[in-house]
Amino acid sequence: MAAVFDLMLTVSLPEPAMTLRRILFSALVCAAATHASAWAHDAATAQDLSKEAKVSKDAAQKTALDAVPGGVVASSELEREHGKLVWSFDIKRAGSKDITEIQVGAVSGVIVSKEIENAQAQAKEAAADRKHPPH
């Protein structure tokens, strides 16, 4: 990427190409700034949510794993779901492609939902998360 910038800055081009180069350079700078801003917002949001949680991640994870004997946590996150702050755990079981999603109340410490998701449901949820990331 740095080589592209070096090349863009050193090559002498006719005026229309210079304009295009400026546009491309500006677009790259804007894209990088937007990505950095979104990342910082996500980090700040996660910190804000963790301040509201009364139940630790470890305690919530133990509760979730107790509900899925023999399960292993594949992923976890603290999120606001339907207005409630929850620890969400995707739990895998040996011999199954399905994921059990357990949500534990981050204030109450009790299980607020338990869903078994097959591969199709997991793909649908991942697509929805990419389209509308959780806040």
N, C-alpha and C positions, 0 to 999 in steps of 0.2 A: 504494500500500500504506500509506503514511504517513497518507493521508487517511482510510483505513478505521480505523486506530488512533485518530486524533483524534476521529472520529465516535463510536467505541465508548467513548471516555473522557468525552465531553461530553454525550451523550444520557442523559437521566434516564428510566429505564424501571421498570415494576413489578418486584417481587422475582423472579418466575420468569424474566423476561427478563434481569435482572441476573445471575442464576446462569448462564444460557446464555451471556451475554457473557463472564463470567469463564472459563467452560469453553473457549469459542472462543479467547479471548486466550491462555490457558494452552497450548492445542494449537498455536497459531501459534508461540509462544515455544519449545516443545519441538521442533517441526519444524525451526525455524531452528538451534537448538543441535545437533540430531542431524546436520543437513547440514554444519555447520561442523566438527563432530567427525570425520565421515567424510572430509571433504576434508583435514583435518590428518593423519589416519591415512594416507591415500593418499600425501601428500607425504612423510611420514616413511618410509613403506615404500619409496618410490622412492629416497630418499637412502640407506637401508640397502642396497638392492640395488646402487646405483652404487658403494658402497664395496667390494663383493665382486668387481666386474667388473675383470678384468685387461686386457681388450681395449676400446679406446675405441670410441665409437659410430661415429666416422668410419672407423676401420679395418674394423669389422664391416660398415658400409654398403658400403664398396668391395668387400669380399668378396661380399656379396649381389648387388650390381649386376653384378659380373663373371659371375655365374651366370645372369643374365637380360640378354643383350645388347639394348641399345636400351631398357631399362626405366627407369622413373622411380619413385622412392620416393613412395608415396601416404601412408603412415603408418609409424611405428616406435615401438617401446617396449622397455624392458628389463623382463623378466618371468621368473618361475620357471615352467617348463613341464616336467611329469613329473619334478620334483625337480632339474632342471638350470637354471642361470641362463643365459638366452639373450637376445640381441638379436633381436627379431622385426621383420621388414620386410615390408610389403605393397607389392608392386611392380606397376605398371601398364605395359602395352606398348601402343604406338600400334596402333589398328585392332582391339583386342581388349577385350571387356568383362570378361574373366577377370582375376583377381588371382593373382599368384604370391607365395605366402608363403614367405619364406626365414627360417630361424632359424639364427643363427650363435652358437656357444658363446661366452659372455662371458668364459670363462676360457681356452679353447683357441684361439679364433679360427677354427675350422673350421665348415663348414656341417653342422648336425646334422639338418636336415630341409628338404625342399623340396616344397611342395604347390601345385597349381594349383586355385584355387577359382572356380567359376562363381557367378553372382549368387545362386542358391538356397543354395549352401553358405555364401556370405558372410553372407546374411541369418540363416541358422541359427546361425552363429558369433556374430554380433552379439547375437542373442537370448540365447544362452547366457552371453555376457559380462555382459549386463544382469542376468540372473538370478543369476549367481555371478561377481562381478567378480574378476579375478585379484589375487592378493596378492603 
